[in-house]
């Protein structure tokens, strides 16, 4: 048997072991994620039908899968390679003058494939499914008034007092609205008054409109338009009420989020938070490659104790990564770190640690 033939057999064996463990781990982690989320929302689900809950989780599962994929890759790399170490198969290969990186190359390729799949899904199916899931939750569980929203974040919202709001752009954190139109209707749905404003801000518990006009019909039937520079509006809805209909970053693809950032910037609104979220879309997808490296590094050091001896340590590593990632993202949103650095720093640190560990193992 030639060396190339032996390597092809080894590659197929590693791929088969990895995929089996990956699929099993992904299924278990998906189930656990859904169960934890269900218990967290159980009190809110008591007043809705089982079909609503079912619809919510059908649409939400792809997002759960996106989140747990890296952990599934970590466990798959650890156990598939760990079995070879335990049975001295890896030692035999090293005696044949095969380097560690060549032996584990199929696992790194599979980690990259999973990351590319996560990237593609994160730009196509997952944002759409997230939007459906969150809309179901907002309207049918939280009982938010039904609304319509375009892909560019324009919002139609039915407010109290028979008012309909059209919002071009809303930044909840600062309580800022760019492009606001309010339609006030009579009980029989006749238009009584229309208010258009270039912008509105939530200040001192009230909405303050700037640069607009009020259109209304006088008792004699004549149509009148009154311009205004500043106007205080009695509107019961607060920014947090309108936040229920704002699209989250996870509901948008990178292209949509980039467009949203451009609109915020042109309107003079701080968009750093969304710039970090945009950079994080790419870094999050490639966490699987990093976790594959970490799993390989631990597997190569398992020795006779087996992969189970390192499972707890791997879980701790995954938790540490999550904590570091949350901290880095928070620093980025706070303007302490540039968005790209904030999004990719955890990946860079853990990838360097994993690669360094693999390269320092004696051949």
URKAWO-V75620 format. One record per residue. N is the residue number from 1. SS is DSSP state (alpha for helix, beta for strand, coil for the rest). PHI is phi as a letter, one per 30 degrees, with the letter a starting at -180 (* if undefined). Layout:
BEGIN
n/ss/phi
N/SS/PHI
N/SS/PHI
END
This chain:
BEGIN
n/ss/phi
1/coil/*
2/coil/d
3/alpha/d
4/alpha/d
5/alpha/d
6/alpha/d
7/alpha/d
8/alpha/d
9/alpha/d
10/alpha/d
11/alpha/d
12/alpha/d
13/alpha/d
14/alpha/d
15/alpha/d
16/alpha/d
17/alpha/d
18/alpha/d
19/alpha/d
20/alpha/d
21/alpha/d
22/alpha/d
23/alpha/d
24/alpha/d
25/alpha/d
26/alpha/d
27/alpha/d
28/alpha/d
29/alpha/d
30/alpha/d
31/alpha/d
32/alpha/d
33/alpha/d
34/alpha/d
35/alpha/d
36/alpha/d
37/alpha/d
38/alpha/d
39/alpha/d
40/alpha/d
41/alpha/c
42/alpha/e
43/alpha/d
44/alpha/d
45/alpha/d
46/coil/d
47/coil/c
48/coil/b
49/coil/d
50/alpha/d
51/alpha/d
52/alpha/d
53/alpha/d
54/alpha/d
55/alpha/d
56/alpha/d
57/alpha/d
58/alpha/d
59/alpha/d
60/alpha/d
61/alpha/e
62/alpha/e
63/alpha/d
64/alpha/d
65/alpha/d
66/alpha/d
67/alpha/d
68/alpha/c
69/alpha/e
70/alpha/e
71/alpha/d
72/alpha/d
73/alpha/d
74/alpha/e
75/alpha/d
76/alpha/d
77/alpha/d
78/alpha/d
79/alpha/d
80/alpha/d
81/alpha/d
82/alpha/d
83/alpha/d
84/alpha/d
85/alpha/d
86/alpha/d
87/coil/c
88/coil/i
89/alpha/d
90/alpha/d
91/alpha/d
92/alpha/d
93/alpha/d
94/alpha/d
95/alpha/d
96/coil/d
97/coil/i
98/coil/c
99/coil/d
100/alpha/d
101/alpha/d
102/alpha/d
103/alpha/d
104/alpha/c
105/alpha/e
106/alpha/e
107/alpha/d
108/alpha/d
109/alpha/d
110/alpha/d
111/alpha/d
112/alpha/d
113/alpha/d
114/alpha/d
115/alpha/d
116/alpha/d
117/alpha/d
118/alpha/d
119/alpha/d
120/alpha/d
121/alpha/d
122/alpha/d
123/alpha/c
124/coil/b
125/alpha/d
126/alpha/d
127/alpha/e
128/alpha/d
129/alpha/d
130/alpha/d
131/alpha/d
132/alpha/d
133/alpha/d
134/alpha/d
135/alpha/d
136/alpha/d
137/alpha/d
138/alpha/d
139/alpha/d
140/alpha/c
141/alpha/c
142/coil/d
143/coil/i
144/coil/d
145/coil/e
146/coil/e
147/beta/b
148/beta/b
149/beta/b
150/coil/d
151/coil/d
152/coil/c
153/coil/i
154/coil/d
155/beta/b
156/beta/c
157/beta/b
158/beta/c
159/beta/c
160/coil/d
161/coil/i
162/coil/h
163/beta/c
164/beta/c
165/beta/c
166/beta/c
167/beta/c
168/beta/d
169/beta/a
170/beta/b
171/beta/c
172/coil/d
173/coil/e
174/coil/c
175/coil/i
176/beta/c
177/beta/b
178/beta/c
179/beta/i
180/beta/b
181/beta/b
182/beta/c
183/beta/c
184/beta/c
185/beta/c
186/coil/d
187/coil/e
188/coil/c
189/coil/i
190/coil/c
191/beta/d
192/beta/c
193/beta/a
194/beta/b
195/beta/c
196/beta/c
197/beta/b
198/beta/d
199/beta/a
200/beta/b
201/beta/b
202/beta/d
203/beta/b
204/coil/h
205/coil/i
206/beta/b
207/beta/d
208/beta/c
209/beta/c
210/beta/b
211/beta/h
212/beta/a
213/beta/a
214/beta/c
215/beta/c
216/beta/a
217/beta/c
218/coil/d
219/coil/e
220/coil/d
221/coil/j
222/coil/d
223/beta/c
224/beta/b
225/beta/b
226/beta/c
227/beta/d
228/beta/b
229/beta/c
230/beta/b
231/beta/b
232/beta/c
233/beta/c
234/coil/d
235/coil/b
236/coil/d
237/coil/d
238/coil/c
239/alpha/e
240/alpha/d
241/alpha/d
242/alpha/d
243/alpha/d
244/alpha/d
245/alpha/c
246/coil/d
247/coil/d
248/coil/d
249/alpha/e
250/alpha/d
251/alpha/c
252/coil/c
253/coil/d
254/alpha/d
255/alpha/d
256/alpha/d
257/alpha/d
258/alpha/d
259/alpha/d
260/alpha/d
261/alpha/d
262/alpha/d
263/alpha/d
264/alpha/d
265/alpha/d
266/alpha/d
267/coil/d
268/coil/i
269/coil/c
270/coil/d
271/coil/c
272/alpha/e
273/alpha/e
274/alpha/d
275/alpha/d
276/alpha/d
277/alpha/d
278/alpha/d
279/alpha/d
280/alpha/d
281/alpha/d
282/alpha/d
283/alpha/d
284/alpha/d
285/alpha/d
286/coil/c
287/alpha/d
288/alpha/d
289/alpha/d
290/alpha/d
291/alpha/d
292/alpha/d
293/alpha/d
294/alpha/d
295/alpha/d
296/alpha/d
297/alpha/e
298/alpha/d
299/alpha/d
300/coil/d
301/coil/c
302/coil/d
303/alpha/i
304/alpha/d
305/alpha/d
306/coil/i
307/coil/d
308/alpha/d
309/alpha/d
310/alpha/c
311/alpha/d
312/alpha/d
313/alpha/d
314/alpha/d
315/alpha/d
316/alpha/d
317/alpha/d
318/alpha/d
319/alpha/d
320/alpha/d
321/alpha/d
322/alpha/d
323/alpha/d
324/alpha/d
325/alpha/d
326/alpha/d
327/alpha/d
328/alpha/d
329/alpha/d
330/alpha/d
331/alpha/d
332/alpha/d
333/alpha/d
334/coil/d
335/coil/i
336/coil/d
337/coil/c
338/coil/d
339/alpha/e
340/alpha/d
341/alpha/d
342/alpha/d
343/alpha/d
344/alpha/c
345/alpha/e
346/alpha/d
347/alpha/d
348/alpha/d
349/alpha/d
350/alpha/d
351/alpha/d
352/alpha/d
353/alpha/d
354/alpha/d
355/alpha/d
356/alpha/d
357/alpha/d
358/alpha/d
359/alpha/d
360/coil/d
361/coil/d
362/coil/d
363/coil/d
END
